[in-house]
Amino acid sequence: MKDPLKTGFEHRLEAAAAAKKALVEKLRPKPTVVDPAHDERAANKAAELAAMRSDRTAARIAAREAAMAAALLLETQALDAKRGERRERKSLSKAEAKAKRDARYAARKARR
């Protein structure tokens, strides 16, 4: 008697081998497809990155220069304040010296 559904041992072995082969084919790495616009996108990305880096560098330099200018301004203001105090002290000393001198002259005139 013939097996109409072919469920015999040989058929099952062939089916198992075919399934195993299909599984191996499914797991086999596929050949890569290179996108034609890949180089263009890579160049655009590199250009954007370079522009961003230059912008950040320029911003960093500008911030550093602004900080240096602010520090210089504060230093100049402090120096000007010190000079003003010194001038004031000198003018007070001169005024005190003049007052002493005037007092001596007045004492001399009073003795005569």
Backbone as XML, in Angstrom:
<?xml version="1.0"?>
<chain id="A" units="angstrom">
  <residue number="1" name="MET">
    <atom name="N" x="0.830" y="-1.163" z="0.000"/>
    <atom name="CA" x="0.000" y="0.000" z="0.000"/>
    <atom name="C" x="0.890" y="1.247" z="0.000"/>
  </residue>
  <residue number="2" name="LYS">
    <atom name="N" x="0.549" y="2.230" z="-0.837"/>
    <atom name="CA" x="1.322" y="3.454" z="-0.955"/>
    <atom name="C" x="0.773" y="4.510" z="0.004"/>
  </residue>
  <residue number="3" name="ASP">
    <atom name="N" x="1.704" y="5.320" z="0.485"/>
    <atom name="CA" x="1.305" y="6.396" z="1.410"/>
    <atom name="C" x="0.967" y="7.631" z="0.584"/>
  </residue>
  <residue number="4" name="PRO">
    <atom name="N" x="-0.327" y="7.993" z="0.476"/>
    <atom name="CA" x="-0.681" y="9.141" z="-0.362"/>
    <atom name="C" x="-0.239" y="10.481" z="0.234"/>
  </residue>
  <residue number="5" name="LEU">
    <atom name="N" x="-0.110" y="10.619" z="1.531"/>
    <atom name="CA" x="0.280" y="11.884" z="2.166"/>
    <atom name="C" x="1.787" y="12.015" z="2.316"/>
  </residue>
  <residue number="6" name="LYS">
    <atom name="N" x="2.502" y="10.979" z="1.991"/>
    <atom name="CA" x="3.954" y="10.934" z="2.091"/>
    <atom name="C" x="4.396" y="11.319" z="3.499"/>
  </residue>
  <residue number="7" name="THR">
    <atom name="N" x="3.932" y="10.589" z="4.441"/>
    <atom name="CA" x="4.325" y="10.819" z="5.825"/>
    <atom name="C" x="5.330" y="9.778" z="6.270"/>
  </residue>
  <residue number="8" name="GLY">
    <atom name="N" x="6.034" y="9.216" z="5.311"/>
    <atom name="CA" x="7.012" y="8.190" z="5.629"/>
    <atom name="C" x="8.270" y="8.792" z="6.244"/>
  </residue>
  <residue number="9" name="PHE">
    <atom name="N" x="9.178" y="7.932" z="6.667"/>
    <atom name="CA" x="10.390" y="8.340" z="7.353"/>
    <atom name="C" x="11.283" y="9.197" z="6.460"/>
  </residue>
  <residue number="10" name="GLU">
    <atom name="N" x="11.449" y="8.780" z="5.218"/>
    <atom name="CA" x="12.278" y="9.542" z="4.291"/>
    <atom name="C" x="11.725" y="10.942" z="4.068"/>
  </residue>
  <residue number="11" name="HIS">
    <atom name="N" x="10.442" y="11.036" z="3.915"/>
    <atom name="CA" x="9.819" y="12.345" z="3.695"/>
    <atom name="C" x="10.022" y="13.240" z="4.901"/>
  </residue>
  <residue number="12" name="ARG">
    <atom name="N" x="9.912" y="12.672" z="6.079"/>
    <atom name="CA" x="10.116" y="13.473" z="7.288"/>
    <atom name="C" x="11.574" y="13.927" z="7.400"/>
  </residue>
  <residue number="13" name="LEU">
    <atom name="N" x="12.502" y="13.081" z="7.029"/>
    <atom name="CA" x="13.912" y="13.474" z="7.028"/>
    <atom name="C" x="14.169" y="14.606" z="6.032"/>
  </residue>
  <residue number="14" name="GLU">
    <atom name="N" x="13.577" y="14.495" z="4.860"/>
    <atom name="CA" x="13.730" y="15.543" z="3.842"/>
    <atom name="C" x="13.111" y="16.850" z="4.317"/>
  </residue>
  <residue number="15" name="ALA">
    <atom name="N" x="11.956" y="16.750" z="4.953"/>
    <atom name="CA" x="11.293" y="17.951" z="5.465"/>
    <atom name="C" x="12.130" y="18.597" z="6.565"/>
  </residue>
  <residue number="16" name="ALA">
    <atom name="N" x="12.715" y="17.793" z="7.470"/>
    <atom name="CA" x="13.560" y="18.326" z="8.545"/>
    <atom name="C" x="14.800" y="18.981" z="7.960"/>
  </residue>
  <residue number="17" name="ALA">
    <atom name="N" x="15.406" y="18.362" z="6.948"/>
    <atom name="CA" x="16.585" y="18.941" z="6.310"/>
    <atom name="C" x="16.248" y="20.250" z="5.617"/>
  </residue>
  <residue number="18" name="ALA">
    <atom name="N" x="15.093" y="20.313" z="4.962"/>
    <atom name="CA" x="14.666" y="21.544" z="4.284"/>
    <atom name="C" x="14.410" y="22.652" z="5.309"/>
  </residue>
  <residue number="19" name="ALA">
    <atom name="N" x="13.798" y="22.301" z="6.446"/>
    <atom name="CA" x="13.528" y="23.293" z="7.487"/>
    <atom name="C" x="14.836" y="23.825" z="8.070"/>
  </residue>
  <residue number="20" name="LYS">
    <atom name="N" x="15.787" y="22.913" z="8.302"/>
    <atom name="CA" x="17.082" y="23.317" z="8.834"/>
    <atom name="C" x="17.809" y="24.229" z="7.850"/>
  </residue>
  <residue number="21" name="LYS">
    <atom name="N" x="17.726" y="23.882" z="6.575"/>
    <atom name="CA" x="18.358" y="24.701" z="5.537"/>
    <atom name="C" x="17.724" y="26.092" z="5.477"/>
  </residue>
  <residue number="22" name="ALA">
    <atom name="N" x="16.402" y="26.152" z="5.597"/>
    <atom name="CA" x="15.695" y="27.436" z="5.573"/>
    <atom name="C" x="16.096" y="28.283" z="6.776"/>
  </residue>
  <residue number="23" name="LEU">
    <atom name="N" x="16.247" y="27.644" z="7.948"/>
    <atom name="CA" x="16.646" y="28.367" z="9.151"/>
    <atom name="C" x="18.064" y="28.928" z="9.014"/>
  </residue>
  <residue number="24" name="VAL">
    <atom name="N" x="18.959" y="28.130" z="8.458"/>
    <atom name="CA" x="20.330" y="28.593" z="8.244"/>
    <atom name="C" x="20.344" y="29.753" z="7.255"/>
  </residue>
  <residue number="25" name="GLU">
    <atom name="N" x="19.554" y="29.675" z="6.193"/>
    <atom name="CA" x="19.475" y="30.766" z="5.211"/>
    <atom name="C" x="18.934" y="32.036" z="5.854"/>
  </residue>
  <residue number="26" name="LYS">
    <atom name="N" x="17.969" y="31.876" z="6.752"/>
    <atom name="CA" x="17.372" y="33.030" z="7.416"/>
    <atom name="C" x="18.395" y="33.734" z="8.306"/>
  </residue>
  <residue number="27" name="LEU">
    <atom name="N" x="19.272" y="32.976" z="8.944"/>
    <atom name="CA" x="20.258" y="33.553" z="9.851"/>
    <atom name="C" x="21.524" y="34.019" z="9.152"/>
  </residue>
  <residue number="28" name="ARG">
    <atom name="N" x="21.722" y="33.621" z="7.915"/>
    <atom name="CA" x="22.916" y="34.004" z="7.174"/>
    <atom name="C" x="22.887" y="35.523" z="6.930"/>
  </residue>
  <residue number="29" name="PRO">
    <atom name="N" x="24.029" y="36.194" z="7.090"/>
    <atom name="CA" x="24.039" y="37.643" z="6.873"/>
    <atom name="C" x="23.717" y="37.988" z="5.425"/>
  </residue>
  <residue number="30" name="LYS">
    <atom name="N" x="22.915" y="39.021" z="5.310"/>
    <atom name="CA" x="22.491" y="39.470" z="3.982"/>
    <atom name="C" x="23.556" y="40.400" z="3.406"/>
  </residue>
  <residue number="31" name="PRO">
    <atom name="N" x="23.701" y="40.442" z="2.116"/>
    <atom name="CA" x="24.663" y="41.386" z="1.539"/>
    <atom name="C" x="24.185" y="42.819" z="1.789"/>
  </residue>
  <residue number="32" name="THR">
    <atom name="N" x="25.137" y="43.688" z="2.130"/>
    <atom name="CA" x="24.778" y="45.070" z="2.439"/>
    <atom name="C" x="24.490" y="45.843" z="1.160"/>
  </residue>
  <residue number="33" name="VAL">
    <atom name="N" x="23.505" y="46.690" z="1.287"/>
    <atom name="CA" x="23.134" y="47.557" z="0.172"/>
    <atom name="C" x="23.628" y="48.953" z="0.527"/>
  </residue>
  <residue number="34" name="VAL">
    <atom name="N" x="24.489" y="49.506" z="-0.292"/>
    <atom name="CA" x="25.050" y="50.822" z="-0.025"/>
    <atom name="C" x="24.104" y="51.876" z="-0.590"/>
  </residue>
  <residue number="35" name="ASP">
    <atom name="N" x="23.728" y="52.791" z="0.290"/>
    <atom name="CA" x="22.843" y="53.876" z="-0.122"/>
    <atom name="C" x="23.627" y="54.837" z="-1.015"/>
  </residue>
  <residue number="36" name="PRO">
    <atom name="N" x="23.083" y="55.201" z="-2.170"/>
    <atom name="CA" x="23.833" y="56.100" z="-3.058"/>
    <atom name="C" x="24.042" y="57.489" z="-2.448"/>
  </residue>
  <residue number="37" name="ALA">
    <atom name="N" x="23.162" y="57.922" z="-1.553"/>
    <atom name="CA" x="23.287" y="59.263" z="-0.965"/>
    <atom name="C" x="24.111" y="59.244" z="0.319"/>
  </residue>
  <residue number="38" name="HIS">
    <atom name="N" x="24.703" y="58.104" z="0.657"/>
    <atom name="CA" x="25.451" y="57.996" z="1.910"/>
    <atom name="C" x="26.625" y="58.968" z="1.959"/>
  </residue>
  <residue number="39" name="ASP">
    <atom name="N" x="27.391" y="59.035" z="0.898"/>
    <atom name="CA" x="28.555" y="59.921" z="0.878"/>
    <atom name="C" x="28.138" y="61.374" z="1.016"/>
  </residue>
  <residue number="40" name="GLU">
    <atom name="N" x="27.060" y="61.742" z="0.333"/>
    <atom name="CA" x="26.570" y="63.119" z="0.401"/>
    <atom name="C" x="26.107" y="63.457" z="1.816"/>
  </residue>
  <residue number="41" name="ARG">
    <atom name="N" x="25.368" y="62.533" z="2.441"/>
    <atom name="CA" x="24.894" y="62.765" z="3.812"/>
    <atom name="C" x="26.071" y="62.844" z="4.777"/>
  </residue>
  <residue number="42" name="ALA">
    <atom name="N" x="27.064" y="61.993" z="4.579"/>
    <atom name="CA" x="28.240" y="62.015" z="5.441"/>
    <atom name="C" x="28.987" y="63.343" z="5.304"/>
  </residue>
  <residue number="43" name="ALA">
    <atom name="N" x="29.094" y="63.834" z="4.084"/>
    <atom name="CA" x="29.766" y="65.117" z="3.862"/>
    <atom name="C" x="28.976" y="66.258" z="4.504"/>
  </residue>
  <residue number="44" name="ASN">
    <atom name="N" x="27.641" y="66.224" z="4.357"/>
    <atom name="CA" x="26.802" y="67.260" z="4.975"/>
    <atom name="C" x="26.933" y="67.223" z="6.496"/>
  </residue>
  <residue number="45" name="LYS">
    <atom name="N" x="26.935" y="66.017" z="7.056"/>
    <atom name="CA" x="27.052" y="65.874" z="8.502"/>
    <atom name="C" x="28.397" y="66.390" z="8.989"/>
  </residue>
  <residue number="46" name="ALA">
    <atom name="N" x="29.453" y="66.078" z="8.250"/>
    <atom name="CA" x="30.787" y="66.556" z="8.616"/>
    <atom name="C" x="30.854" y="68.080" z="8.528"/>
  </residue>
  <residue number="47" name="ALA">
    <atom name="N" x="30.226" y="68.654" z="7.507"/>
    <atom name="CA" x="30.219" y="70.113" z="7.365"/>
    <atom name="C" x="29.451" y="70.763" z="8.510"/>
  </residue>
  <residue number="48" name="GLU">
    <atom name="N" x="28.306" y="70.189" z="8.870"/>
    <atom name="CA" x="27.527" y="70.725" z="9.990"/>
    <atom name="C" x="28.313" y="70.635" z="11.285"/>
  </residue>
  <residue number="49" name="LEU">
    <atom name="N" x="29.002" y="69.522" z="11.479"/>
    <atom name="CA" x="29.791" y="69.336" z="12.688"/>
    <atom name="C" x="30.928" y="70.358" z="12.742"/>
  </residue>
  <residue number="50" name="ALA">
    <atom name="N" x="31.587" y="70.575" z="11.614"/>
    <atom name="CA" x="32.672" y="71.557" z="11.571"/>
    <atom name="C" x="32.136" y="72.966" z="11.846"/>
  </residue>
  <residue number="51" name="ALA">
    <atom name="N" x="30.975" y="73.290" z="11.275"/>
    <atom name="CA" x="30.376" y="74.607" z="11.509"/>
    <atom name="C" x="30.004" y="74.775" z="12.981"/>
  </residue>
  <residue number="52" name="MET">
    <atom name="N" x="29.433" y="73.739" z="13.566"/>
    <atom name="CA" x="29.043" y="73.803" z="14.972"/>
    <atom name="C" x="30.265" y="73.977" z="15.864"/>
  </residue>
  <residue number="53" name="ARG">
    <atom name="N" x="31.331" y="73.247" z="15.546"/>
    <atom name="CA" x="32.554" y="73.366" z="16.344"/>
    <atom name="C" x="33.146" y="74.765" z="16.228"/>
  </residue>
  <residue number="54" name="SER">
    <atom name="N" x="33.153" y="75.324" z="15.024"/>
    <atom name="CA" x="33.705" y="76.665" z="14.848"/>
    <atom name="C" x="32.843" y="77.701" z="15.567"/>
  </residue>
  <residue number="55" name="ASP">
    <atom name="N" x="31.515" y="77.521" z="15.539"/>
    <atom name="CA" x="30.633" y="78.439" z="16.263"/>
    <atom name="C" x="30.891" y="78.362" z="17.762"/>
  </residue>
  <residue number="56" name="ARG">
    <atom name="N" x="31.034" y="77.157" z="18.273"/>
    <atom name="CA" x="31.288" y="76.995" z="19.713"/>
    <atom name="C" x="32.638" y="77.587" z="20.089"/>
  </residue>
  <residue number="57" name="THR">
    <atom name="N" x="33.627" y="77.394" z="19.221"/>
    <atom name="CA" x="34.949" y="77.952" z="19.498"/>
    <atom name="C" x="34.880" y="79.474" z="19.504"/>
  </residue>
  <residue number="58" name="ALA">
    <atom name="N" x="34.176" y="80.039" z="18.534"/>
    <atom name="CA" x="34.034" y="81.492" z="18.470"/>
    <atom name="C" x="33.295" y="82.016" z="19.705"/>
  </residue>
  <residue number="59" name="ALA">
    <atom name="N" x="32.255" y="81.310" z="20.129"/>
    <atom name="CA" x="31.509" y="81.730" z="21.320"/>
    <atom name="C" x="32.389" y="81.644" z="22.562"/>
  </residue>
  <residue number="60" name="ARG">
    <atom name="N" x="33.191" y="80.592" z="22.652"/>
    <atom name="CA" x="34.080" y="80.420" z="23.803"/>
    <atom name="C" x="35.127" y="81.540" z="23.831"/>
  </residue>
  <residue number="61" name="ILE">
    <atom name="N" x="35.672" y="81.875" z="22.663"/>
    <atom name="CA" x="36.672" y="82.943" z="22.588"/>
    <atom name="C" x="36.042" y="84.278" z="22.949"/>
  </residue>
  <residue number="62" name="ALA">
    <atom name="N" x="34.832" y="84.527" z="22.447"/>
    <atom name="CA" x="34.141" y="85.780" z="22.749"/>
    <atom name="C" x="33.852" y="85.887" z="24.245"/>
  </residue>
  <residue number="63" name="ALA">
    <atom name="N" x="33.428" y="84.796" z="24.849"/>
    <atom name="CA" x="33.142" y="84.811" z="26.282"/>
    <atom name="C" x="34.417" y="85.071" z="27.078"/>
  </residue>
  <residue number="64" name="ARG">
    <atom name="N" x="35.516" y="84.436" z="26.659"/>
    <atom name="CA" x="36.791" y="84.630" z="27.345"/>
    <atom name="C" x="37.239" y="86.083" z="27.224"/>
  </residue>
  <residue number="65" name="GLU">
    <atom name="N" x="37.099" y="86.662" z="26.020"/>
    <atom name="CA" x="37.498" y="88.056" z="25.824"/>
    <atom name="C" x="36.627" y="89.000" z="26.635"/>
  </residue>
  <residue number="66" name="ALA">
    <atom name="N" x="35.324" y="88.694" z="26.702"/>
    <atom name="CA" x="34.421" y="89.527" z="27.496"/>
    <atom name="C" x="34.791" y="89.455" z="28.978"/>
  </residue>
  <residue number="67" name="ALA">
    <atom name="N" x="35.127" y="88.268" z="29.446"/>
    <atom name="CA" x="35.524" y="88.119" z="30.849"/>
    <atom name="C" x="36.820" y="88.878" z="31.116"/>
  </residue>
  <residue number="68" name="MET">
    <atom name="N" x="37.755" y="88.782" z="30.176"/>
    <atom name="CA" x="39.015" y="89.503" z="30.354"/>
    <atom name="C" x="38.794" y="91.014" z="30.347"/>
  </residue>
  <residue number="69" name="ALA">
    <atom name="N" x="37.900" y="91.484" z="29.467"/>
    <atom name="CA" x="37.597" y="92.913" z="29.405"/>
    <atom name="C" x="36.935" y="93.374" z="30.706"/>
  </residue>
  <residue number="70" name="ALA">
    <atom name="N" x="36.025" y="92.547" z="31.229"/>
    <atom name="CA" x="35.358" y="92.900" z="32.481"/>
    <atom name="C" x="36.368" y="92.939" z="33.627"/>
  </residue>
  <residue number="71" name="ALA">
    <atom name="N" x="37.280" y="91.980" z="33.658"/>
    <atom name="CA" x="38.299" y="91.956" z="34.704"/>
    <atom name="C" x="39.211" y="93.168" z="34.589"/>
  </residue>
  <residue number="72" name="LEU">
    <atom name="N" x="39.578" y="93.521" z="33.369"/>
    <atom name="CA" x="40.422" y="94.697" z="33.152"/>
    <atom name="C" x="39.702" y="95.966" z="33.588"/>
  </residue>
  <residue number="73" name="LEU">
    <atom name="N" x="38.411" y="96.044" z="33.277"/>
    <atom name="CA" x="37.628" y="97.212" z="33.683"/>
    <atom name="C" x="37.565" y="97.317" z="35.200"/>
  </residue>
  <residue number="74" name="LEU">
    <atom name="N" x="37.316" y="96.190" z="35.874"/>
    <atom name="CA" x="37.275" y="96.204" z="37.342"/>
    <atom name="C" x="38.625" y="96.591" z="37.923"/>
  </residue>
  <residue number="75" name="GLU">
    <atom name="N" x="39.682" y="96.074" z="37.341"/>
    <atom name="CA" x="41.022" y="96.406" z="37.812"/>
    <atom name="C" x="41.311" y="97.891" z="37.615"/>
  </residue>
  <residue number="76" name="THR">
    <atom name="N" x="40.916" y="98.419" z="36.479"/>
    <atom name="CA" x="41.119" y="99.838" z="36.195"/>
    <atom name="C" x="40.322" y="100.702" z="37.154"/>
  </residue>
  <residue number="77" name="GLN">
    <atom name="N" x="39.078" y="100.299" z="37.411"/>
    <atom name="CA" x="38.245" y="101.063" z="38.346"/>
    <atom name="C" x="38.834" y="101.033" z="39.756"/>
  </residue>
  <residue number="78" name="ALA">
    <atom name="N" x="39.341" y="99.863" z="40.159"/>
    <atom name="CA" x="39.951" y="99.766" z="41.485"/>
    <atom name="C" x="41.188" y="100.648" z="41.566"/>
  </residue>
  <residue number="79" name="LEU">
    <atom name="N" x="41.992" y="100.643" z="40.519"/>
    <atom name="CA" x="43.198" y="101.478" z="40.493"/>
    <atom name="C" x="42.830" y="102.952" z="40.530"/>
  </residue>
  <residue number="80" name="ASP">
    <atom name="N" x="41.801" y="103.332" z="39.763"/>
    <atom name="CA" x="41.342" y="104.728" z="39.780"/>
    <atom name="C" x="40.839" y="105.124" z="41.161"/>
  </residue>
  <residue number="81" name="ALA">
    <atom name="N" x="40.127" y="104.209" z="41.823"/>
    <atom name="CA" x="39.633" y="104.494" z="43.168"/>
    <atom name="C" x="40.804" y="104.684" z="44.134"/>
  </residue>
  <residue number="82" name="LYS">
    <atom name="N" x="41.832" y="103.829" z="44.020"/>
    <atom name="CA" x="43.010" y="103.976" z="44.877"/>
    <atom name="C" x="43.696" y="105.313" z="44.618"/>
  </residue>
  <residue number="83" name="ARG">
    <atom name="N" x="43.817" y="105.667" z="43.354"/>
    <atom name="CA" x="44.456" y="106.943" z="43.007"/>
    <atom name="C" x="43.657" y="108.114" z="43.566"/>
  </residue>
  <residue number="84" name="GLY">
    <atom name="N" x="42.331" y="108.013" z="43.468"/>
    <atom name="CA" x="41.481" y="109.084" z="44.005"/>
    <atom name="C" x="41.650" y="109.224" z="45.508"/>
  </residue>
  <residue number="85" name="GLU">
    <atom name="N" x="41.709" y="108.082" z="46.213"/>
    <atom name="CA" x="41.903" y="108.129" z="47.663"/>
    <atom name="C" x="43.261" y="108.740" z="47.999"/>
  </residue>
  <residue number="86" name="ARG">
    <atom name="N" x="44.273" y="108.348" z="47.224"/>
    <atom name="CA" x="45.611" y="108.888" z="47.471"/>
    <atom name="C" x="45.636" y="110.389" z="47.239"/>
  </residue>
  <residue number="87" name="ARG">
    <atom name="N" x="44.995" y="110.854" z="46.172"/>
    <atom name="CA" x="44.937" y="112.302" z="45.901"/>
    <atom name="C" x="44.231" y="113.034" z="47.038"/>
  </residue>
  <residue number="88" name="GLU">
    <atom name="N" x="43.159" y="112.397" z="47.512"/>
    <atom name="CA" x="42.401" y="113.018" z="48.596"/>
    <atom name="C" x="43.260" y="113.109" z="49.862"/>
  </residue>
  <residue number="89" name="ARG">
    <atom name="N" x="43.966" y="112.006" z="50.175"/>
    <atom name="CA" x="44.846" y="112.024" z="51.355"/>
    <atom name="C" x="45.937" y="113.078" z="51.202"/>
  </residue>
  <residue number="90" name="LYS">
    <atom name="N" x="46.499" y="113.183" z="50.005"/>
    <atom name="CA" x="47.548" y="114.183" z="49.774"/>
    <atom name="C" x="47.010" y="115.599" z="49.937"/>
  </residue>
  <residue number="91" name="SER">
    <atom name="N" x="45.804" y="115.813" z="49.378"/>
    <atom name="CA" x="45.242" y="117.167" z="49.492"/>
    <atom name="C" x="44.934" y="117.489" z="50.953"/>
  </residue>
  <residue number="92" name="LEU">
    <atom name="N" x="44.467" y="116.490" z="51.718"/>
    <atom name="CA" x="44.223" y="116.721" z="53.140"/>
    <atom name="C" x="45.535" y="116.992" z="53.869"/>
  </residue>
  <residue number="93" name="SER">
    <atom name="N" x="46.582" y="116.225" z="53.519"/>
    <atom name="CA" x="47.881" y="116.456" z="54.165"/>
    <atom name="C" x="48.387" y="117.852" z="53.825"/>
  </residue>
  <residue number="94" name="LYS">
    <atom name="N" x="48.214" y="118.237" z="52.566"/>
    <atom name="CA" x="48.653" y="119.577" z="52.165"/>
    <atom name="C" x="47.871" y="120.636" z="52.929"/>
  </residue>
  <residue number="95" name="ALA">
    <atom name="N" x="46.571" y="120.406" z="53.073"/>
    <atom name="CA" x="45.747" y="121.376" z="53.805"/>
    <atom name="C" x="46.173" y="121.442" z="55.271"/>
  </residue>
  <residue number="96" name="GLU">
    <atom name="N" x="46.472" y="120.277" z="55.877"/>
    <atom name="CA" x="46.920" y="120.266" z="57.269"/>
    <atom name="C" x="48.276" y="120.962" z="57.404"/>
  </residue>
  <residue number="97" name="ALA">
    <atom name="N" x="49.163" y="120.677" z="56.448"/>
    <atom name="CA" x="50.486" y="121.318" z="56.481"/>
    <atom name="C" x="50.338" y="122.829" z="56.337"/>
  </residue>
  <residue number="98" name="LYS">
    <atom name="N" x="49.454" y="123.258" z="55.470"/>
    <atom name="CA" x="49.231" y="124.702" z="55.276"/>
    <atom name="C" x="48.661" y="125.321" z="56.545"/>
  </residue>
  <residue number="99" name="ALA">
    <atom name="N" x="47.739" y="124.582" z="57.178"/>
    <atom name="CA" x="47.149" y="125.104" z="58.419"/>
    <atom name="C" x="48.216" y="125.226" z="59.503"/>
  </residue>
  <residue number="100" name="LYS">
    <atom name="N" x="49.116" y="124.250" z="59.622"/>
    <atom name="CA" x="50.205" y="124.327" z="60.613"/>
    <atom name="C" x="51.126" y="125.500" z="60.309"/>
  </residue>
  <residue number="101" name="ARG">
    <atom name="N" x="51.449" y="125.636" z="59.029"/>
    <atom name="CA" x="52.338" y="126.722" z="58.613"/>
    <atom name="C" x="51.693" y="128.071" z="58.912"/>
  </residue>
  <residue number="102" name="ASP">
    <atom name="N" x="50.415" y="128.202" z="58.596"/>
    <atom name="CA" x="49.694" y="129.450" z="58.870"/>
    <atom name="C" x="49.652" y="129.722" z="60.371"/>
  </residue>
  <residue number="103" name="ALA">
    <atom name="N" x="49.505" y="128.648" z="61.162"/>
    <atom name="CA" x="49.468" y="128.821" z="62.620"/>
    <atom name="C" x="50.827" y="129.309" z="63.123"/>
  </residue>
  <residue number="104" name="ARG">
    <atom name="N" x="51.914" y="128.768" z="62.558"/>
    <atom name="CA" x="53.247" y="129.209" z="62.960"/>
    <atom name="C" x="53.469" y="130.671" z="62.589"/>
  </residue>
  <residue number="105" name="TYR">
    <atom name="N" x="53.054" y="131.035" z="61.372"/>
    <atom name="CA" x="53.210" y="132.422" z="60.940"/>
    <atom name="C" x="52.381" y="133.350" z="61.839"/>
  </residue>
  <residue number="106" name="ALA">
    <atom name="N" x="51.177" y="132.895" z="62.168"/>
    <atom name="CA" x="50.317" y="133.715" z="63.017"/>
    <atom name="C" x="50.947" y="133.831" z="64.413"/>
  </residue>
  <residue number="107" name="ALA">
    <atom name="N" x="51.564" y="132.763" z="64.913"/>
    <atom name="CA" x="52.204" y="132.798" z="66.242"/>
    <atom name="C" x="53.414" y="133.729" z="66.199"/>
  </residue>
  <residue number="108" name="ARG">
    <atom name="N" x="54.154" y="133.721" z="65.105"/>
    <atom name="CA" x="55.310" y="134.584" z="64.958"/>
    <atom name="C" x="54.889" y="136.051" z="64.941"/>
  </residue>
  <residue number="109" name="LYS">
    <atom name="N" x="53.798" y="136.316" z="64.213"/>
    <atom name="CA" x="53.312" y="137.700" z="64.130"/>
    <atom name="C" x="52.801" y="138.157" z="65.482"/>
  </residue>
  <residue number="110" name="ALA">
    <atom name="N" x="52.201" y="137.224" z="66.229"/>
    <atom name="CA" x="51.648" y="137.576" z="67.514"/>
    <atom name="C" x="52.778" y="137.908" z="68.501"/>
  </residue>
  <residue number="111" name="ARG">
    <atom name="N" x="53.932" y="137.297" z="68.372"/>
    <atom name="CA" x="55.066" y="137.560" z="69.261"/>
    <atom name="C" x="55.702" y="138.902" z="68.981"/>
  </residue>
  <residue number="112" name="ARG">
    <atom name="N" x="55.622" y="139.394" z="67.838"/>
    <atom name="CA" x="56.273" y="140.644" z="67.480"/>
    <atom name="C" x="55.547" y="141.813" z="67.950"/>
  </residue>
</chain>
